[in-house]
Amino acid sequence: MADFEIAVQLTLKNEGGFVDNPADPGGATNMGIEQRDLPNISIRTLTVAQAVAYYRETYWKSLYSEITSQLIANKLFDLGVLFGIGTAVKNLQGALSLFADGDFGPVTLAAANEAEPTELLSEFKLKMRARATAIVIMNPKEAEFLNGWIRRINS
């Protein structure tokens, strides 16, 4: 069964520390968390414990712990943080040839657990690369982020 602690440590590594890139529409972030996500905490001084608690509450959905492949859970969680939970789940559902409603429910869980993990991960990454490219096509100002997104998807 998938372990949140493993997944969150990978995401924290991917997200890094405090960043305030003027080109980022999300504004200043720390460990991938925007100020608007935690308005009562200074994002600049956010602690790892606060970030982990936020990610557990907001991004780790209850059924994720029942995913049998830690690799699939890691990637689903990480790309949910990067692109939004609904986007990540829809693309995983697409990789599973399911109706893509963005809800990680029992049907999606069962299909993910029945799939061969390496093949599912490969197809999921393919769909997420296409999504990242589509974001840039729709909003060319985000082009500077594409290579980083692709590296993260492929990791």
N, C-alpha and C positions, 0 to 999 in steps of 0.2 A: 504494500500500500504506500501511496505517495506521502512524503514527509514535507510539511510546510517549511521547517527549518532549513532543509537542504535547498529548496526552491528559493526562499527569500535571500539566502546568502549569495546565490548566483546572481539574483536580480540586483542586490545592493552593489555587488562588484561591477555589474554592467552599468548601473546608473552613476556610480561615482559620488563625489561630494557636491559642494555648492557650486552652481553654475548660474551665471546671469548673462545669457546670450541675447542681445537685442533682437536677433532674428527669430528667436523661439517664441511662438505665439503664446506659450504657456507662462512666459515670464521667468523670473528667478525660480530655480529648483534646488533642492538638496536631496540627494539619494533618490532622485526622480519624483519627488513630491513638490507640488506647487504651493505657494503661499495660500492661494484660495482654497486648497484642500484642508489646510489646518490654520484657519484665520486667527485662532487664539494663541498660536505658538510662533515665535520668530523662526522663519524657515532657515535663516542663516545659522542659527544655533541649534537646529534640530538634532537630537541625539539618535544613535542607532536604535536604542530601545524604543523611542517614540516612533521611528520609521517602521520598525518591525511590527509594532502594535497596530499602526495604521494599515499596513499591508495585510496583516492577518484579518482585520475587521472588514476591510474594503475590497480586497482583491482575491483572497483565498476563499473560494466558494465551498460550501460544505461538502459537496460530492467530490471535490478535487482529491480529498484524502483517500477516496476509494479507487482512484486510478491506479492500476497495477504497475504501470511503467513510470518510474520516477522521471525518466527522460521526457516523456510526453507531458507529465505534470509540470516539470520545470519550464518547458518551452511555452506551454499554454499560459502559465502564470506570468512568465517574463514578458511575453508578447501582449498579454492583457494589460500589464503595467505600461508598456510602450505605446500601444495603439488603442487601448480601451478593451474592456472585458468582452463586450458584445462583438467587436470586430474579431478578436482572437477566437472566440467560440464559433462564430459564423464560419470562419475560415477552416477551423478544425472540422466542423460539421460538413463543409464542402469537401474536405479531404476524405471524409467518411462516406460521401455520397448520401448524406442525410439532408432533410429540409433544414435550411440555414436560418433559424429563428433567433440565434444568439443566446438561447437559454441552455445552460449545461444541466440538463435533467437526466433522469434514469435512462432514457433511450440513447442519448449521446454517451453517457458513461458506459453502458453495455457495449455499444459499438466500438468505443475507444479501447475497451478491455479485450474485445474479441479480435481486434486488428493486430497485425504483425507490427510491433513498435517501430522498427527501422523503416519499414515502408510507409507507415502512417506519418512518421516524423518527416520523411523526405517530401511527401505530398503536402503536408501542412506548411513546410518551409516554402515550397513552390508557390502555394496560394498566398502566403504572406509577402513574398517578394513581389508578386503581382499587385497586391494591395498597396504596398509601399510605393511602387512605381505609379500607380493610379493616383495616389495622394499628390505626388509631385506634378503629374500632368494637370490635375485640377487646381493646384496651387503652386506655380513655379517658384514662388519665394521660399518654399521648403526644400528646394533642390540641394542645398548645402548639407542637408541631413541625410540624404538618400544613401550615400556610401556607408555611413555609420549604421543606419537601419539595416542595410543588407548584411553587413558584417555581424550584427547582433542576431539577426534571423538565422544566419548560417552557422552561428557558433554552437 
